[in-house]
Amino acid sequence: MKERVLITGASGFVGYHLINEAINNNLEVFAAVRKSSKTDHLDGFDIQYTYPDFTNLQALKDNINENKYDYIIHAAGVTKARSAAEYDNINAGYTYNLALAALESNISLKKFVLVSSLAAVGPLNTLSGIITERTAPAPVTAYGRSKLLAEEKLKSLADLDYTILRPTGVYGPRDRDIFIFFKQLNNHIEPYIGNIEQNLSLIYVTDLAKAAIKALHAGNKKTYNLSDGNFYDRYALGNITREVLNLKTIKFHLPVNFVKLIANISEKVSSLANKASVLNIEKLNELMAVNWNCDIALAEADLGFSPQYDLRSGVTETLKWYKANKWL
């Protein structure tokens, strides 16, 4: 009999790849989605859908007792919200409710894996140095603070077997965030904010998914930073993309104050529509951060994490998928 895993955020970019990796590891997958979620891209998977109410502790316990999960991978959350309170409510509150429900249910959960973010730690202010699991958290956005709060709430549950994963910027097939930059390059435009020097880190989504499955069986009550093990300057992504697509682009640097003005206008317009802004003043704190380089030695040692993709191989695969599926 197959072991069962609940994957939240299953209809999203990372969720798709988590499902694929779980199935490849002979797990029975329960995909947690909203009833309004678009799920046709999951039609090829042998999975069962479930619709948990993360605001209702008793409903969560009923769901868990009915489906008897062996594992939970919690990847649901928001990367943009209308307020800090909304970030905290969804990213931290939902995490706590689900974990508490698992503890108070009639099952014996083997592991709760939280997909957090390196944003929970925040960047370093100098090019020297590297982010480790011992780096004192100093998130620079409400999003990062909400992910840190989620981690803290999880750790408050003394009887819970958990593993926390902190991936850096995630990219790959089906991603829509970094895709915006790929699309600009494909249109022969290569914009950058300011002229600062940066150390950036990234992780290909398949490597993240493999780490999450490995975490089901290792790393009890520990936190791990995840990247592809390298760091890159701010032009590496553009340089590789141009080479792979054989493009010529117009490279330019937007003044920081101009971008802040655009972000401020975007926030106000989104606020009037009662929506979350994709670009906001706070997001610039992450986009313009000096150093996101992180150490993955602990994940390699404890989880057997071994990234299969560096930026060149990952971007090549990603662009191939975008082309094949007519995103580019």
C-alpha positions as CSV (number, residue, x, y, z in Angstrom):
1,M,0.0,0.0,0.0
2,K,1.4,3.4,-1.0
3,E,2.1,6.0,1.6
4,R,0.0,9.2,1.3
5,V,1.2,12.7,1.0
6,L,-0.9,15.9,1.1
7,I,0.6,18.6,-1.1
8,T,-0.8,22.1,-0.6
9,G,-0.5,24.8,-3.2
10,A,-0.8,21.9,-5.7
11,S,-2.2,23.9,-8.6
12,G,0.7,26.3,-8.5
13,F,4.1,26.4,-10.2
14,V,6.1,24.6,-7.5
15,G,3.1,22.4,-6.6
16,Y,3.0,20.9,-10.1
17,H,6.7,19.7,-9.8
18,L,6.1,18.5,-6.2
19,I,3.3,16.3,-7.5
20,N,5.5,14.9,-10.3
21,E,8.3,14.1,-7.9
22,A,6.0,12.5,-5.3
23,I,4.5,10.2,-7.9
24,N,8.0,9.3,-9.2
25,N,8.7,8.2,-5.6
26,N,5.6,5.9,-5.5
27,L,3.6,8.1,-3.2
28,E,-0.2,8.5,-3.3
29,V,-0.8,12.2,-3.9
30,F,-3.7,14.2,-2.4
31,A,-3.6,17.6,-4.1
32,A,-4.9,20.4,-2.0
33,V,-6.5,23.1,-4.2
34,R,-9.2,25.8,-4.1
35,K,-12.4,24.9,-5.8
36,S,-11.8,27.9,-8.0
37,S,-8.3,26.8,-9.0
38,K,-7.3,26.0,-12.6
39,T,-6.3,22.4,-12.6
40,D,-6.4,21.2,-16.2
41,H,-2.6,21.2,-16.3
42,L,-2.7,18.4,-13.6
43,D,-5.0,16.1,-15.7
44,G,-2.2,13.8,-16.6
45,F,-1.4,12.9,-13.0
46,D,-3.0,10.1,-11.0
47,I,-4.0,12.2,-8.0
48,Q,-6.9,12.8,-5.7
49,Y,-8.1,16.4,-5.2
50,T,-9.0,17.7,-1.7
51,Y,-10.3,21.2,-0.7
52,P,-9.2,22.0,2.8
53,D,-10.4,25.1,4.6
54,F,-7.2,26.5,6.2
55,T,-9.2,28.9,8.3
56,N,-11.2,26.2,10.1
57,L,-9.3,23.9,12.5
58,Q,-12.0,21.4,12.9
59,A,-12.6,21.1,9.1
60,L,-8.8,20.5,8.7
61,K,-8.9,17.8,11.3
62,D,-11.8,16.1,9.6
63,N,-10.0,16.3,6.3
64,I,-6.8,14.7,7.8
65,N,-8.7,12.0,9.7
66,E,-10.7,11.1,6.6
67,N,-7.7,10.9,4.2
68,K,-5.1,9.6,6.7
69,Y,-2.0,11.3,5.3
70,D,1.4,9.9,6.1
71,Y,3.1,13.2,5.1
72,I,2.3,16.8,4.4
73,I,4.2,19.1,2.1
74,H,2.9,22.6,2.7
75,A,3.7,24.8,-0.3
76,A,0.6,26.9,-0.3
77,G,1.0,30.7,0.3
78,V,1.0,34.1,-1.3
79,T,3.9,36.0,-2.7
80,K,1.9,39.2,-3.1
81,A,-0.8,40.6,-0.7
82,R,-2.6,43.8,0.1
83,S,-1.1,44.2,3.5
84,A,1.3,42.7,6.0
85,A,-1.6,41.3,7.9
86,E,-2.8,39.4,4.8
87,Y,0.7,38.0,4.3
88,D,0.8,36.9,8.0
89,N,-2.7,35.5,8.0
90,I,-2.2,33.3,4.9
91,N,1.5,32.4,5.0
92,A,1.8,32.0,8.8
93,G,-1.7,31.4,10.0
94,Y,-2.6,28.8,7.5
95,T,0.7,27.0,8.2
96,Y,0.0,26.9,11.9
97,N,-3.6,25.7,11.5
98,L,-2.7,22.9,9.2
99,A,0.2,21.7,11.5
100,L,-1.9,22.0,14.6
101,A,-4.8,20.1,13.0
102,A,-2.3,17.3,12.0
103,L,-1.2,17.1,15.7
104,E,-4.7,17.0,17.0
105,S,-6.0,14.5,14.5
106,N,-6.2,10.7,14.9
107,I,-3.3,10.0,12.6
108,S,0.4,9.7,13.4
109,L,1.9,12.1,10.8
110,K,5.5,11.1,9.9
111,K,6.6,14.5,8.6
112,F,5.4,18.0,7.9
113,V,7.6,19.7,5.3
114,L,7.2,23.5,5.0
115,V,8.4,25.2,1.8
116,S,9.5,28.5,3.2
117,S,11.8,31.0,1.5
118,L,15.3,32.4,1.8
119,A,13.4,35.7,2.1
120,A,12.7,34.6,5.7
121,V,16.4,35.2,6.4
122,G,16.9,38.2,4.1
123,P,19.9,39.2,2.1
124,L,23.4,40.2,3.3
125,N,24.3,43.9,2.9
126,T,27.8,43.2,1.5
127,L,29.2,41.1,-1.3
128,S,31.5,39.2,1.1
129,G,29.9,36.5,3.2
130,I,27.4,33.8,2.7
131,I,23.9,33.1,4.2
132,T,23.9,30.0,6.4
133,E,21.3,28.4,8.6
134,R,23.0,30.3,11.5
135,T,22.6,33.7,9.9
136,A,20.4,35.9,12.1
137,P,17.1,36.4,10.2
138,A,16.5,40.0,9.0
139,P,13.9,39.8,6.3
140,V,13.4,43.0,4.2
141,T,9.8,42.5,3.1
142,A,6.5,41.8,4.7
143,Y,6.5,38.6,2.6
144,G,9.8,37.5,4.2
145,R,8.6,38.4,7.7
146,S,5.5,36.3,7.1
147,K,7.5,33.3,6.0
148,L,9.7,33.7,9.1
149,L,6.6,33.9,11.3
150,A,5.4,30.7,9.7
151,E,8.6,29.0,10.6
152,E,8.4,30.2,14.2
153,K,4.8,29.0,14.5
154,L,5.8,25.6,13.3
155,K,8.7,25.4,15.8
156,S,6.3,26.2,18.6
157,L,4.6,22.9,18.1
158,A,7.0,20.7,20.2
159,D,5.5,17.4,19.2
160,L,5.5,18.0,15.5
161,D,8.1,16.3,13.3
162,Y,8.9,19.0,10.7
163,T,11.5,20.1,8.2
164,I,11.8,23.6,6.9
165,L,13.1,24.3,3.4
166,R,14.3,27.8,2.5
167,P,14.7,27.9,-1.3
168,T,16.2,31.0,-3.0
169,G,14.7,32.3,-6.2
170,V,12.9,29.3,-7.9
171,Y,12.6,29.1,-11.7
172,G,11.6,26.5,-14.3
173,P,8.8,25.3,-16.5
174,R,5.4,26.9,-15.6
175,D,7.0,29.8,-13.6
176,R,5.3,33.1,-14.3
177,D,7.5,35.4,-12.2
178,I,11.0,35.2,-13.7
179,F,9.2,34.4,-17.0
180,I,8.5,38.2,-17.1
181,F,12.2,38.8,-17.5
182,F,12.5,36.0,-20.1
183,K,9.7,37.6,-22.1
184,Q,11.3,41.0,-22.0
185,L,14.5,39.5,-23.3
186,N,12.6,37.7,-26.1
187,N,11.3,41.1,-27.1
188,H,15.0,42.3,-27.2
189,I,14.7,44.4,-24.1
190,E,17.0,43.8,-21.1
191,P,16.2,46.2,-18.2
192,Y,18.0,46.4,-14.9
193,I,17.3,48.5,-11.8
194,G,20.2,50.8,-10.9
195,N,23.9,49.9,-11.3
196,I,24.7,48.0,-8.1
197,E,26.8,44.9,-8.0
198,Q,25.0,41.8,-6.8
199,N,25.5,38.2,-5.8
200,L,22.3,36.3,-6.8
201,S,21.3,32.7,-6.2
202,L,18.7,30.5,-7.9
203,I,17.3,27.0,-7.8
204,Y,15.7,25.0,-10.6
205,V,12.3,23.8,-9.6
206,T,13.0,20.1,-10.1
207,D,15.9,20.3,-7.6
208,L,13.6,21.9,-5.1
209,A,11.0,19.2,-5.6
210,K,13.6,16.5,-5.1
211,A,14.8,18.2,-1.9
212,A,11.2,18.3,-0.6
213,I,10.7,14.5,-1.1
214,K,14.1,13.8,0.5
215,A,13.0,15.9,3.5
216,L,10.1,13.6,4.2
217,H,12.6,11.1,5.5
218,A,15.4,13.2,7.0
219,G,16.2,16.5,8.7
220,N,13.8,16.3,11.7
221,K,13.1,19.7,13.3
222,K,15.8,21.4,11.2
223,T,15.9,24.2,8.6
224,Y,17.8,24.1,5.3
225,N,18.8,26.8,2.8
226,L,18.5,25.6,-0.8
227,S,20.1,26.9,-4.0
228,D,22.0,25.3,-6.9
229,G,25.1,25.7,-4.9
230,N,26.4,28.7,-6.9
231,F,26.0,32.4,-7.0
232,Y,25.8,34.6,-10.0
233,D,26.2,38.3,-10.9
234,R,23.1,40.3,-11.9
235,Y,23.8,39.8,-15.7
236,A,24.2,36.0,-15.7
237,L,20.5,35.2,-16.3
238,G,20.3,37.6,-19.2
239,N,23.6,36.5,-20.7
240,I,22.6,32.8,-20.7
241,T,19.2,33.6,-22.1
242,R,20.5,35.6,-24.9
243,E,23.0,32.8,-25.8
244,V,20.3,30.1,-25.7
245,L,17.8,32.0,-27.7
246,N,20.4,33.6,-30.0
247,L,19.1,37.1,-29.2
248,K,20.4,40.6,-29.4
249,T,18.9,42.9,-26.8
250,I,19.0,46.6,-25.8
251,K,20.5,46.6,-22.3
252,F,19.7,49.6,-20.1
253,H,19.6,50.6,-16.4
254,L,16.6,52.2,-15.0
255,P,17.2,54.9,-12.3
256,V,16.2,53.6,-8.9
257,N,14.0,56.6,-8.1
258,F,12.1,56.2,-11.4
259,V,11.4,52.5,-10.5
260,K,10.3,53.5,-7.0
261,L,7.9,56.0,-8.6
262,I,6.4,53.3,-10.9
263,A,6.1,51.0,-7.9
264,N,4.4,53.6,-5.9
265,I,1.9,54.3,-8.7
266,S,1.3,50.5,-9.1
267,E,0.6,50.2,-5.4
268,K,-2.0,53.0,-5.4
269,V,-3.7,51.7,-8.5
270,S,-3.9,48.2,-7.1
271,S,-5.2,49.5,-3.8
272,L,-8.0,51.3,-5.5
273,A,-9.0,48.0,-7.2
274,N,-8.5,46.2,-3.8
275,K,-5.8,44.0,-5.3
276,A,-2.3,43.1,-4.4
277,S,0.4,44.9,-6.5
278,V,2.9,42.8,-8.3
279,L,5.5,45.6,-8.1
280,N,5.7,47.5,-4.8
281,I,8.2,49.6,-2.9
282,E,9.0,46.8,-0.5
283,K,9.6,44.3,-3.3
284,L,12.5,46.5,-4.5
285,N,14.3,45.7,-1.2
286,E,14.6,42.1,-2.5
287,L,15.2,42.9,-6.1
288,M,18.0,45.4,-5.2
289,A,19.6,43.4,-2.4
290,V,23.4,43.0,-2.6
291,N,23.9,39.4,-1.6
292,W,21.6,36.4,-1.8
293,N,24.4,33.8,-1.9
294,C,23.6,30.9,0.5
295,D,25.4,27.8,1.8
296,I,23.8,24.5,1.0
297,A,26.3,22.2,2.8
298,L,23.8,21.3,5.6
299,A,21.2,20.2,3.1
300,E,23.8,18.2,1.2
301,A,24.9,16.4,4.4
302,D,21.6,15.8,6.1
303,L,19.1,15.4,3.1
304,G,21.5,14.0,0.5
305,F,20.5,17.1,-1.5
306,S,22.5,17.2,-4.7
307,P,21.4,19.9,-7.3
308,Q,21.4,18.5,-10.8
309,Y,21.0,21.9,-12.5
310,D,23.2,25.0,-12.6
311,L,21.9,28.2,-14.0
312,R,22.9,27.4,-17.6
313,S,21.4,23.9,-17.8
314,G,18.3,25.0,-15.9
315,V,17.6,28.0,-18.0
316,T,18.2,25.9,-21.2
317,E,15.5,23.4,-20.1
318,T,13.2,26.2,-19.0
319,L,13.4,28.1,-22.3
320,K,12.9,24.9,-24.2
321,W,9.7,24.3,-22.3
322,Y,8.5,27.9,-22.8
323,K,9.1,27.6,-26.6
324,A,7.5,24.1,-26.9
325,N,4.4,25.4,-25.0
326,K,4.3,28.7,-27.0
327,W,4.9,30.9,-23.9
328,L,7.7,32.5,-25.9
